[in-house]
C-alpha cells in the first residue's frame, strides 16, 4: 500500500485508448505512451502532480476501454472529479480519453488493490479483413474448430504456473518471478452478424504477453496445429527457457475491465464528482 499524505488527495481514473499508434502504457524515453501522455496532461492542469500509477501495463498496439490509474493532487486544489475529467481530456491526444474520475482513499492503489482483470482478444475469421478492423483484430484466414477452441481455452481456467505462456522482460528477475496466476474463466463470444470471435480472459492478474500467448495457443489447437496434451504439459511446469510456440499479435487485445473491492466497475462512462 502507498504511504498516506494528508496534504494530498487521490483520484482514480478510468481510461480508454486506441493503442494502434501508441507504444503501450509504460513510460518510455520517447514519450509516446499512455502514461507519459496522461502525466503531461495532468501537469498542464497542476504542475505539482509528479506521477501516475496504472493498474497494469499494456503493450505497444494494445487498446483499452477500462484501464485504471491513480494520481495525487494537492489537497487544497479546488478541482473536483468532473473538473479533472474535463481538464485531462482537453490536454490529451484524441486517441486517449479519461471516461471516469473518482475520489479514493489515500491508501488505495490502482495496481495493488485490483482484484480481477478482464482482457478481450478479438479474432476476425472472414476472408478479407475490413479496413476498420485493421489493428483491432487478429485476422485468422484458415478456419477454426469452435469446439477445439473452447476445449483448449478451458484448460487455462484455474490456478496454474503460466511461465511457459509469458514473455521474459529481461529485467534480471525473470527466473525468480512468480508465474502462478488464477484464471477465473475464459469465455468464447461469437458475433451474430460478423465472422468475429472474442475470447474474454478473466483472472486475478496476468504476466507479460500472457493473454497473447493464451489466445495464440488456443487458436493453434483449433487449427489442429497443437494438441491439448501439449498445453497440459506446459501448464504442469517446464524449464525456464521453454515457451509456448506461438504468441498472438497485439492487434486483437483489449483491456476491458479492472475490478476493485467495493465493486468499483470500470465500465461506467460518467464522471463522479
PyMOL commands that set and color helices and strands:
alter all, ss='L'
color gray80, all
select helices_A, chain A and resi 19-21+34-45+81-91+131-133+146-154+163-165+210-222+228-235+250-252
alter helices_A, ss='H'
color red, helices_A
select strands_A, chain A and resi 8-17+53-54+63-74+96-104+114-124+138-139+158-161+180-190+196-203+253-260
alter strands_A, ss='S'
color yellow, strands_A
deselect
rebuild
show_as cartoon
